[in-house]
């Protein structure tokens, strides 16, 4: 079961995308909703609003604890901001700039290759953040015109674009591989790394 942070943003779109893969989802709005999930998605939306709602709902510390204990977590667009250095969760050593590509009117669609998926995918950018720098333990998965648009830090996947707004489920499948690998590692006491299980 994948938890989708349901405070604001592209919640239903993520649910629909995982449903296309036959993956069960659960909307997370309160700390008890985190029980039983194997992965967590922090969807795109308005990062300031989501931050305020994380705090007021009492979810900030429980979510942070889960992530730091290894829960596979995927941040899209605003989710990247939440997870970045200076963000409310601050789990990944990256610096970001909010709304770096302009306003809603400046939204655009582009294609780029995701390294670990080894294919070009369509990327939808809506008031997207820009990853300005990546620090220790962060692997760049994709770039567009020199800008990092997808990255991974251990159990955390980051996409500054919106995979849930296309029919391509490649990113969801990649995330589910992280979830399945982490679960296998936990169940069989192997050590999980982003490159696989050792």
VENCOR-V526649 format. One line per field, one symbol per residue. ss: DSSP state (H for helix, E for strand, - for the rest). phi: phi as a letter, one per 40 degrees, with the letter a starting at -180 (. if undefined). A space follows every 50 residues. Layout:
BEGIN
ss = ???
phi = ???
END
This chain:
BEGIN
ss = -EEEE-----HHHHHHHHHH----EEEE--HHHH----EEEE----HHHH HHHHHH--HHHHHHHHHH---EEEEE-HHHHHH----------EEEE--- ---HHH-EEEEEEE----EEEEEEE----EEEEE----EEEEEE--EEEE EEE--EEEE---HHH----HHHHHHHHHHHHHHHHHHH---EE--EE-
phi = .bcbdbcahcccccdccccccgccbacbbbdccccgcbabbbccibcccc dccdcccgcdcccdccccchcdbbbbfdccccccdgcccfbbcbbbbcfc chcdccdababaccdccgacbcbbbbfccbccabbcgbcccabbfgccba aabfcbbbbcbbcccbccbdcccccccccccccccccbfcccbdcibb
END
